[in-house]
Amino acid sequence: MAFTLGTSEAIIIKAGVNRPSGLSSSGAIMLRLANMAEGVIMAKTNYDWVTNYSSIETNFKPCLEDAFSNYAGMQLISSQLSNYPVGEALTIVNILLNNFEKNILDLKDRNIQALGGA
């Protein structure tokens, strides 16, 4: 896996302006966050979106990138909470988590449809 479902820029945007810049400028750390996000998405949806990425319709790929950046953004924020004013990190993480959970439901639904289910 290597930034198949999203970009480091998408992660940085979700982590906000107070993101840990030292961590977000490290290619190795961002790759680790990307791999983590892709793995979690595949585990939660029981589908290998990375291997099958080229067969996914173009209009659906933004949903994958949103899920990817929501999850990785939460991980980036939580790696250095001291960068954020009191309450800001929690607010951002709550928003990202809510959006991530909605993304996962959408991805599960899409996966069922793609496999000939409901």
C-alpha positions as CSV (number, residue, x, y, z in Angstrom):
1,M,0.0,0.0,0.0
2,A,1.3,3.4,-0.8
3,F,-1.2,6.3,-0.9
4,T,-3.6,4.4,-3.1
5,L,-6.9,5.7,-1.5
6,G,-5.7,9.3,-0.7
7,T,-2.9,11.7,-0.5
8,S,-0.8,13.2,2.3
9,E,-2.3,16.6,1.4
10,A,-5.8,15.2,2.2
11,I,-4.6,14.0,5.6
12,I,-3.0,17.4,6.3
13,I,-6.2,19.3,5.4
14,K,-8.2,17.1,7.8
15,A,-5.7,17.6,10.7
16,G,-6.2,21.4,10.5
17,V,-3.8,24.3,10.8
18,N,-2.4,23.3,14.2
19,R,-1.3,19.9,12.9
20,P,2.1,18.6,14.1
21,S,4.1,20.0,11.2
22,G,7.2,18.0,12.1
23,L,5.2,14.8,11.7
24,S,3.2,15.9,8.7
25,S,6.4,16.8,6.8
26,S,7.9,13.3,7.4
27,G,7.2,11.1,4.4
28,A,7.8,7.9,6.5
29,I,5.2,8.9,9.1
30,M,2.7,10.0,6.5
31,L,3.1,6.7,4.7
32,R,2.6,4.8,7.9
33,L,-0.6,6.8,8.5
34,A,-1.7,6.1,5.0
35,N,-1.1,2.4,5.3
36,M,-2.9,2.3,8.6
37,A,-5.9,4.1,7.2
38,E,-6.1,1.9,4.1
39,G,-5.8,-1.3,6.2
40,V,-8.6,-0.1,8.6
41,I,-10.9,0.8,5.8
42,M,-10.4,-2.6,4.2
43,A,-10.8,-4.5,7.5
44,K,-14.0,-2.5,8.4
45,T,-15.6,-3.0,4.9
46,N,-14.2,-6.5,4.3
47,Y,-13.1,-5.5,0.8
48,D,-9.7,-4.9,-0.7
49,W,-10.2,-1.4,-2.1
50,V,-6.5,-1.0,-2.7
51,T,-6.1,-4.0,-5.0
52,N,-9.3,-3.2,-6.8
53,Y,-8.8,0.6,-7.0
54,S,-8.5,0.7,-10.8
55,S,-11.9,-0.9,-11.2
56,I,-13.7,1.5,-8.9
57,E,-15.8,4.1,-10.7
58,T,-14.3,7.6,-10.7
59,N,-17.3,9.2,-9.1
60,F,-17.0,6.9,-6.1
61,K,-13.3,7.5,-5.4
62,P,-13.8,10.7,-3.4
63,C,-15.7,8.7,-0.8
64,L,-12.7,6.5,-0.4
65,E,-10.4,9.5,-0.1
66,D,-12.7,11.0,2.5
67,A,-12.7,7.9,4.6
68,F,-8.9,7.6,4.2
69,S,-8.2,11.2,5.2
70,N,-10.7,11.2,8.0
71,Y,-9.0,8.2,9.7
72,A,-5.4,9.3,9.0
73,G,-6.2,12.8,10.1
74,M,-7.5,11.6,13.4
75,Q,-4.3,9.6,13.9
76,L,-2.1,12.6,13.0
77,I,-4.0,14.8,15.5
78,S,-3.8,12.3,18.3
79,S,-0.1,11.9,17.8
80,Q,0.6,15.4,19.2
81,L,-2.5,16.8,21.0
82,S,-0.4,19.6,22.6
83,N,-0.4,21.4,19.2
84,Y,-4.1,22.2,19.5
85,P,-5.8,24.7,21.8
86,V,-8.0,23.1,24.6
87,G,-11.0,21.5,23.0
88,E,-10.0,22.0,19.4
89,A,-8.4,18.5,18.9
90,L,-11.4,16.8,20.5
91,T,-13.8,18.8,18.3
92,I,-11.9,18.0,15.1
93,V,-11.5,14.3,16.0
94,N,-15.2,14.0,16.8
95,I,-16.1,15.5,13.4
96,L,-13.6,13.2,11.6
97,L,-14.8,10.2,13.5
98,N,-18.4,10.9,12.6
99,N,-17.6,11.4,9.0
100,F,-15.4,8.3,8.9
101,E,-18.2,6.1,10.4
102,K,-20.6,7.5,7.7
103,N,-18.0,6.7,5.0
104,I,-17.6,3.2,6.2
105,L,-21.4,2.6,6.1
106,D,-21.4,4.0,2.5
107,L,-18.4,1.8,1.5
108,K,-20.1,-1.3,3.0
109,D,-23.3,-0.5,1.1
110,R,-21.4,0.0,-2.1
111,N,-19.4,-3.2,-1.6
112,I,-22.6,-5.2,-1.1
113,Q,-24.1,-3.7,-4.3
114,A,-20.9,-4.3,-6.3
115,L,-20.9,-8.0,-5.2
116,G,-24.5,-8.5,-6.3
117,G,-26.2,-8.1,-2.9
118,A,-29.0,-5.8,-1.9
